[in-house]
């Protein structure tokens, strides 16, 4: 037998033996799967996907995804619906998996990921395409020791992502993408922000010079810019790609700016990395506060501070004429910036459901403010000044880890 042909036979034999070994290991872990051969396999060669007709072993996992064995790499390929993919925590995926491909359709019609693309860029490509199925492939060397564990971990996370994809991440997503220009142009002087929420929130902040700060729900970047001007090191996050662009427009590269969803783990922030977290008028868009409060506690240093503002439970209950104060429920409002009419949704909850998740996560409440409007608010809007002087609109809390 020709030496080259012999080497090819030996290589293919090793690939099938490896697949059988992994299949047996998965069965021992009680992972439902099936080992089979598959010959219509796409391989990226010189930047182009090419269909290969030679058969390769593939392990199909019951909970979604295939482990394939190419000549040079082992890959794990799984499919997402378009909406599921747009709600993924891409920062976490891109940071954990070095060799990754993201493409449209099972026939590799469209490549959505180039090296160094950030999550916002990837999502933008997906939204501009007509693909309804988005494929994610992770590639591993044959000598990767924890390969199966990493594949199982990703498959399990995929199931969790799918369960969450239609629950909370979409609340007011489109609204804030439409509102981004308005926020950028108006937020500096909008009375409810500039002369009501903001003075009260700033009054609770500790010294921030040389401190590491997370602006959780940065919107158009006012707080991010303020912290930078005070000498802080800032990470700014928001779930809206349009808002992320506004923050980038405001502060450039002076801050670490990431599109991220507070419903998902903030895996790009290390344990006990931060001195301060601020979240301005953001948390009422999240239904379940326990996971986000636990995550805030994880990333804060010991004795670190959390300062956040939300809708006052009295306001939501009375203005929207609800009949059960103790319910946590989704409300719909309509805002009209300029000539636009935009539907905005958020959650109202009783005071105990604002306080309890904080305490359960291990925080101690230091201060609680029901702010009153400033004199500048009175000059800008005397009618609403009178209203807010008698009925609270926002609630602001400072807590310590």
N, C-alpha and C positions, 0 to 999 in steps of 0.2 A: 504494500500500500504506500502511495506517495506520502512523504513526511507531512506536508502541509494538510493533506486530507485527513491524515491520522490525528493531527492536532485539532482540527475542526471537530472530528467525531468525539474526541476526549472532552473538548470544551462543552459541546452540546450535552454530553452525558453528565458532566458535572452540574450543568444548569438544571437538568431534570432531577438529579439526586438532591440538589439543594431545595428545589420546589417541594419534593416529597417530604424532606426533613421538616421544612417550615409548615407544611400541611399537617403533619403529625403533631408538631408543637402546638399549633392552633387548636387542634382537637383536644389535646391535654388541658389547654386553657379553657375548654368548653366554649370555644368560638365556633358558631355554625358557619361552615364554609364548604366549598366544593372545588376539587382540583380537576382541571381540564386543559386541553390544548386549544390555542386560538391562533389563527394565521393572518387575520386582517388587522395588523398592528401598525400604527403610525409611529415613525421615528423621525426626529428632527435632525436633518443633515444640512450643514451649511446654511442654517437659518430657515430652512424650508421643511415642512412636514411631508414625508414620503411614505406611501403605503408599502409595507413589507409583506410578502406572501408566505414566507417561511413560518412554520408553526412554532409557538413558544408556550411554555407552561404558564397557566394563569390560575390563581386561587381567587375565587369569587366569594366575598363575604356576604352573609345574609343581611347584615345591617347596612349594606351599601358600600360598594367599592371593590376594585380588583387589584390583586398583587400580581404583577407581571415580571417575567424574568427574561430580559434582553441579554444580548451577548456581553455587553459591558456594564449594565446597571440593572438593579432591581427597582421597579417603580410601583407606586400606589396611585391609582387613578380613581376618582370619584366624581359624580355629577351633582350639580346643584341647579334647581330652578333659578331663573333670573332674579326673582325677588328675594329668594333665600341668599343668593350670593351677595346681593347688595347690602344685606344686613350682617355679613360676616365681620368678625373682628380681624381684619386683614393685617393690622400692625403685629398682632401676636403670631399669625401664620408666617408672615415674611421674616420675622425675627427668629423663629424656631427652626425653620426649614431652609437650608442653604440653596438647594438645587430644586427649583420649582418651576412649573409651567402652568399658565392659566390661558385657556383658549375656548373658543365658541364652538359648540356642537360636537358630537361624537366623531365627526369626520374632519375636525381641525380646520374649520373654515376661517377662523379669525384668531389671531394671536393678541391677547390682552395684556401681556406682561413682558416688559423689557427690564433688564437689570437696572436697578436704582429708581424704577417707578415707585412713587409713593401711593398709599391707598386711594387718595382722592383722584389721582391720575388713572388708576386702574378702574375705579368705579365710573369715571367719566367715559372711558372707552366702552365699557359694557353698556352704559345708558345710551350711547350714540349708536350702538349696533342694533340689529334686529334679532340677535340670537336669544332664544328662550332657554337654552340649556348651556350652562357654563361648566366646563371641565377643569378640575384641578389635579395636576399630577406632581407627586413628590418623588424625587430620585435619590437612591442610596447606593453606595458602594457595596460590593458583595461582602466585604469584611466588616461592615457596620454591625457592632455587637448587639445594640439594643433596637435593631430594625423592627422586629415584630411588635415590641412594646410601643414604639413610636407610631406605627401604623394603627394599632388598636386604640391608642390614645386619640389619634386624629379621628378615627371612625366614631368613637364614643362622643367626642366633641361635636362632630357633625350632627349627630342625632339631637344633641342639646340645642345646637344652633337652629336646627329646623323647627324644634318645638317653640323656640322663642321668636322665630322670624316674623310671625304675624301677630305677636302679642302686644309689645310696647314700643318697639323701635320706630314704628311709623308714625307715632303720635306727633302731629304738627310738623312732620318732616318737610312736606311740600310747602307748608305755610312759611316756615323760616327761610327756605330757599328763595321764596318770592319776596320776603321782607328784608333780605340782606342789604340791598341798596338803601332802603329807607332807614334801617338801623345805622348804617355807616354815616349817612348824611344828617340824621336827626338826633342820635342818641346823646351827643354831647350837651344838648340844650333841652331835650325833651323833659318837661317838668317832673313827671312821675319818676324818671330815672335821675336826672341831674339835681333836683331840688327836694327829693323825698327819699327814695331808696338809697341813693349813693351816699349822701352825708351820714346817714345812720350806719350804714355798713362800714364806711371808712372809720367811724368813731370806735369801732370794736377791734380794729386791726392792731396787732402788735408791731413793733419795729421790724421792718422787712429788709433793710440793707444787708446784702451778702447772704440772704436767706433763699432757700429753694422753695418756690411757690408753684402750686397747680391752680390755674384758672379753669375750673370745671364747668364748662358751658360758657365759653368765651364770647359767643355772639360776634359782634363786630370789633371786639378787641379793646374796648375802653379800659377795662381793668388791667388787661395785659400790658398796655402802654403805660398806665399809671405805675404799676409795679416796677417795670423796667426803669422808669425815670427815678424811682426811689432806690435803685441799685440792687434789685432782686434778680435772681436767676429764675426765669419763668418757663414753665411748660403750659401751653394753652391747648385745650381740646374742645371740640364741638362736634355734634353728630351731623351738622349741615355742611356740605361741601361749599355752598355759597357763602356761609358765614366764615368758614375757614379762609376763603379767598379775601374776605373783607379784613380779617385780622392780619393776614399776610400783607395786604395793601397798607394797613396802618403802621405795622411795626417792622416790616421787612424780615430780615434774617436775625433780628436781635433776640427772638424767642424761639423755643422749640415748639412748633405748631403741628398738631396731629389731629386728623379727623378720627374721632373715636366716639363710641356709644357708651354712656354710663350704665346701661343695662348689661354690659359685658365686662369681663375682667380687664383691668388696666395692666396687662402683662408687660407692657413696655416701661413700666415704672417699678423699680426694685422695692423690696421690703424696707421700710423705715428710711426712705430716701428724702422725704419732704419735711420742711419746717411748718408749712402753712398750706391749707386748701381753702380757696374761696369759691363759692358757687352762688352766683347772683341770678335769682329768679329763674332757676333751671329745674330744681328737683320736683316741682309740681307736674312736670311732664313724664314722671316716672311713677309707675303704679306701685311696685314693691320696693320699699326703701331698705329692707334688711341687707340684701346683697351689696348695694352701693355703699352703705354705711360700714359694712365689714371691710370692703375694699379700701375705703378712705382710712380706716383704722390701720390696715396692713401697711399702707405706703407712707403714713405719717411717722416721724420720729417720736420717741417717748417725750411726752409733754408738748408735742406739736399741737397746733390749733386748727380748728375747722370753723369757718365763719360762712353762714349761708342765709340767703333771704328767699322767702316763698310767699305765695298768696296767704293772707290771713284767713284762718278757717271761718271766722265770723263773716268776713266779706263774701266768700264763695257761697256760704249757706244762705245768707240773706238776699244778696243781689240776684242769685239764680233761683230763689224761692224754692228751696229744697224742703222736703218734709221729714227727712231723717238725718239729723245732725251727725249721727255716729257712723254713717255709711262712707266708704271710700268709693267714689264713683267718677266716671268720665263725664266731663262737661264740654259743651261746645259753645264757643263764642264767635262773634264776627267783628273783625277789626276793619277799619276803613282808612288806611294811610293814603292820602291823596284821593285819586279817583278809583282806587282798587278796593274791592271788598273781599276779604280773605277769611276763610274759616280756620279757627284755631281751637285745638282741643287740649285739655289738661285734666288732671285729677284733683278733686277736692277730697279732703280727709279731715277728721276731727283732730283736735289738739293732741289727744293721747297717741294718735298714729303718726304725729310728727316727733313727739318726745320719745316714745318707746323704742323705735329702731335705733336711735342714738344711744340710749342707755344699754340696750342689748348688745351693741357693738363694742361697748367698753368706754364710751365717752362720758365725761362729766360736764354738765352744762354750767357755764360760768356767767353768762349774761343772756337776757332775753329782752328784746326791744320791740315795742309797738310804736313806730316812729310817727311824728307829727310833721307836717310840711313846713318848710323854711319860709322866711320872708320873701326870698326870691321866687318861690312857688306862688306866693300871693300876688306878686307883681305880674307874673306870667299868666296865671289862671285863677282869678279871685273866687269864681264859683266853686271849682273843685277844691280850692284851698279850704273853703268853709266846710265842705263835705268831709274831707280828710281830717280836719281838726276835730271832728265829732265821731267819725267812724273809721277804724283802722282798715287799711287796704293790704299792707304787707306785714310780715313777721320776720324778725331777724334774730338769729341765734349764734352765740359764740360758745363752742365746746372745746374741751381739751382732752387729749388722749391720756 
